[in-house]
Amino acid sequence: MKMMTAIIKPFKLDDVRDALHQIGIAGMTVEEVKGYGRQKGHTELYRGAEYIVEFQPKVKVQIAISDDQVDTAIDAICGAAATGKIGDGKIFVSPLEQSIRIRTGETGEDAL
């Protein structure tokens, strides 16, 4: 099992959710986050004062998936989240040792 974390632009969330749903991944956890990478910040003007916005708003999507779904999920997220511009985001894949469905007590991939 793997835990996949994708950091994407907020307006791409619905596209990513739909793409994952089409390949059979229905569950996900979503958080609103802020950060920066190569995109860095930008300067904005507010009430006549100029200030630097260093952290960009992003969305963090986490999904727990089986090992055989990893490549398909990566393709789906990349296809749905890409705009071709800097700041499209990143995907991180890490091992997931255990999963447990609290309601039924199922464990491992049965809990996904």
Residue frames relative to the residue before (quaternion, step in Angstrom):
aa qw qx qy qz dx dy dz
M 1.0000 0.0000 0.0000 0.0000 0.00 0.00 0.00
K 0.1635 -0.7784 0.6020 0.0703 3.53 -1.20 0.66
M 0.2615 -0.6937 0.6415 0.1971 3.52 -1.33 0.49
M 0.1113 -0.8001 0.5889 0.0266 3.54 -0.61 1.15
T 0.0818 -0.7805 0.6197 0.0109 3.55 -0.85 1.04
A 0.0458 -0.7907 0.6104 -0.0035 3.57 -0.77 1.05
I 0.1697 -0.7423 0.6414 0.0938 3.54 -0.97 0.95
I 0.0549 0.8267 -0.5491 0.1099 3.58 -0.47 1.22
K 0.6158 -0.5084 0.4355 0.4154 3.54 -1.34 0.11
P 0.5910 -0.6331 0.3633 0.3433 3.61 -0.90 0.87
F 0.6948 0.4886 -0.3001 0.4341 3.60 0.91 -0.79
K 0.6311 0.5284 -0.3317 0.4610 3.60 1.27 -0.10
L 0.4120 0.7494 -0.4507 0.2559 3.61 1.25 -0.12
D 0.6748 0.4894 -0.3109 0.4565 3.62 0.82 -0.90
D 0.6364 0.5229 -0.3298 0.4614 3.60 1.02 -0.77
V 0.6597 0.4977 -0.3041 0.4739 3.58 0.96 -0.86
R 0.6410 0.5219 -0.3265 0.4584 3.59 0.93 -0.86
D 0.6679 0.4959 -0.2998 0.4669 3.59 0.91 -0.88
A 0.6512 0.5150 -0.3151 0.4597 3.60 0.96 -0.84
L 0.6688 0.4811 -0.3021 0.4796 3.60 0.96 -0.81
H 0.6252 0.5375 -0.3339 0.4569 3.58 1.03 -0.75
Q 0.6458 0.5373 -0.3185 0.4390 3.60 1.01 -0.80
I 0.7289 0.3824 -0.2521 0.5088 3.61 1.09 -0.52
G 0.6599 -0.5715 0.2837 0.3968 3.57 1.25 0.37
I 0.5597 0.5555 -0.4118 0.4567 3.59 1.21 0.33
A 0.0983 -0.8517 0.5146 0.0111 3.55 -0.32 1.26
G 0.7440 0.4117 -0.2305 0.4731 3.60 1.04 -0.64
M 0.1389 0.7732 -0.6108 0.0991 3.54 -1.08 0.76
T 0.2782 -0.7069 0.6190 0.1995 3.51 -1.33 0.35
V 0.1118 -0.8092 0.5767 0.0113 3.56 -0.86 1.00
E 0.0242 -0.7797 0.6256 -0.0100 3.55 -1.01 0.93
E 0.3610 -0.6698 0.5931 0.2633 3.54 -1.16 0.61
V 0.0100 0.8058 -0.5888 0.0616 3.57 -0.75 1.10
K 0.2563 -0.7253 0.6078 0.1972 3.55 -1.34 0.10
G 0.2151 0.7766 -0.5740 0.1452 3.55 -1.09 0.64
Y 0.1649 -0.7649 0.6049 0.1476 3.50 -1.32 -0.16
G 0.1108 -0.7491 0.6492 0.0712 3.51 -1.32 0.43
R 0.8205 -0.0711 0.0925 0.5596 3.56 -0.68 -1.06
Q 0.5602 0.6204 -0.3756 0.4002 3.56 1.20 -0.55
K 0.1342 -0.8272 0.5217 0.1600 3.55 1.16 -0.75
G 0.6586 -0.5118 0.3702 0.4090 3.56 -1.17 -0.38
H 0.2486 -0.7309 0.6001 0.2093 3.52 -1.30 -0.28
T 0.4765 -0.6644 0.5027 0.2808 3.54 -1.29 0.34
E 0.0683 -0.7857 0.6143 0.0247 3.56 -1.01 0.88
L 0.3281 -0.7170 0.5830 0.1957 3.52 -1.26 0.50
Y 0.0515 0.7979 -0.5957 0.0763 3.59 -0.70 1.08
R 0.8398 -0.1115 0.0131 0.5312 3.59 -0.60 1.22
G 0.7506 -0.4232 0.2011 0.4658 3.50 0.92 0.98
A 0.6695 0.4587 -0.3018 0.5002 3.59 1.23 -0.15
E 0.3127 -0.7475 0.5610 0.1697 3.53 -0.99 0.88
Y 0.0728 0.7965 -0.5980 0.0526 3.57 -0.91 0.88
I 0.4536 -0.6918 0.5042 0.2480 3.53 -1.22 0.56
V 0.2052 -0.7382 0.6330 0.1107 3.55 -0.94 1.00
E 0.1697 -0.8305 0.5260 0.0689 3.57 -0.27 1.26
F 0.7614 0.3370 -0.1896 0.5203 3.59 0.97 -0.78
Q 0.2678 -0.7701 0.5649 0.1270 3.54 -0.83 1.06
P 0.4708 -0.6560 0.4935 0.3232 3.62 -1.00 0.69
K 0.0155 0.7821 -0.6206 0.0549 3.55 -0.96 0.96
V 0.3179 -0.7008 0.5955 0.2308 3.53 -1.35 0.08
K 0.2006 -0.7615 0.6058 0.1138 3.56 -0.95 0.93
V 0.1078 -0.7817 0.6141 0.0129 3.54 -0.74 1.16
Q 0.0571 -0.7917 0.6079 0.0174 3.58 -0.83 0.98
I 0.0210 0.7823 -0.6216 0.0338 3.55 -0.97 0.95
A 0.2663 -0.7184 0.6206 0.1667 3.53 -1.12 0.77
I 0.0442 0.8241 -0.5570 0.0932 3.56 -0.64 1.15
S 0.5523 -0.5760 0.4737 0.3726 3.54 -1.29 0.28
D 0.6828 -0.5192 0.3353 0.3896 3.56 -1.22 0.52
D 0.6947 0.4910 -0.2893 0.4389 3.60 0.97 -0.79
Q 0.6501 0.5154 -0.3227 0.4556 3.63 1.23 -0.16
V 0.4481 0.7417 -0.4327 0.2486 3.60 1.23 -0.30
D 0.7173 0.4533 -0.2757 0.4517 3.60 0.66 -1.05
T 0.6408 0.5191 -0.3227 0.4644 3.58 1.02 -0.78
A 0.6617 0.5012 -0.3033 0.4681 3.59 0.98 -0.84
I 0.6261 0.5277 -0.3395 0.4629 3.59 1.00 -0.79
D 0.6566 0.5062 -0.3079 0.4667 3.60 0.91 -0.90
A 0.6606 0.5143 -0.3092 0.4511 3.58 0.94 -0.88
I 0.6786 0.4823 -0.2953 0.4688 3.60 0.89 -0.92
C 0.6587 0.5082 -0.3150 0.4567 3.59 0.89 -0.91
G 0.6694 0.5075 -0.3000 0.4521 3.58 0.93 -0.85
A 0.7252 0.4433 -0.2425 0.4678 3.57 0.97 -0.86
A 0.7453 0.4363 -0.2289 0.4491 3.61 0.99 -0.77
A 0.5723 0.6358 -0.3767 0.3554 3.59 1.18 -0.43
T 0.0944 -0.7642 0.6357 0.0543 3.54 -1.08 0.87
G 0.4753 -0.6725 0.4329 0.3666 3.56 1.27 -0.36
K 0.6516 0.4849 -0.3133 0.4920 3.57 1.28 0.08
I 0.6496 -0.5118 0.3873 0.4074 3.54 -1.25 0.42
G 0.7570 0.3733 -0.2766 0.4595 3.58 -1.05 0.78
D 0.3548 0.7529 -0.4906 0.2580 3.60 1.22 0.29
G 0.6061 -0.5979 0.3372 0.4019 3.59 1.12 -0.47
K 0.3522 -0.7038 0.5802 0.2096 3.51 -1.40 -0.20
I 0.2126 -0.7273 0.6342 0.1536 3.53 -1.36 0.39
F 0.0882 -0.7744 0.6258 0.0293 3.55 -0.97 0.94
V 0.1073 -0.7818 0.6128 0.0420 3.57 -0.95 0.91
S 0.0379 0.7989 -0.5974 0.0587 3.56 -0.79 1.03
P 0.5912 -0.5801 0.4133 0.3785 3.59 -1.16 0.48
L 0.1954 -0.7500 0.6232 0.1046 3.52 -1.16 0.70
E 0.3260 -0.8062 0.4655 0.1642 3.55 -0.36 1.24
Q 0.8204 -0.0370 0.0830 0.5645 3.58 0.86 -0.87
S 0.0189 -0.7572 0.6513 0.0457 3.54 -1.22 0.53
I 0.0771 -0.7919 0.6058 -0.0027 3.55 -1.04 0.83
R 0.2768 -0.7214 0.6084 0.1811 3.55 -0.90 0.94
I 0.4173 -0.7543 0.4502 0.2329 3.57 -0.43 1.22
R 0.6623 0.5426 -0.3174 0.4077 3.60 0.85 -0.93
T 0.8208 0.2609 -0.1076 0.4966 3.59 0.81 -1.01
G 0.4523 -0.6928 0.4515 0.3340 3.57 1.18 -0.42
E 0.3909 0.7125 -0.4941 0.3088 3.59 1.25 0.14
T 0.1608 -0.7923 0.5840 0.0732 3.55 -1.12 0.71
G 0.7738 0.3476 -0.2630 0.4597 3.54 -1.35 0.26
E 0.8225 -0.2166 0.1624 0.5002 3.57 -1.13 -0.68
D 0.5520 0.5985 -0.4001 0.4207 3.62 1.17 -0.40
A 0.6601 0.5182 -0.3008 0.4530 3.58 1.14 -0.60
L 0.5782 0.5905 -0.3830 0.4127 3.58 1.20 -0.35
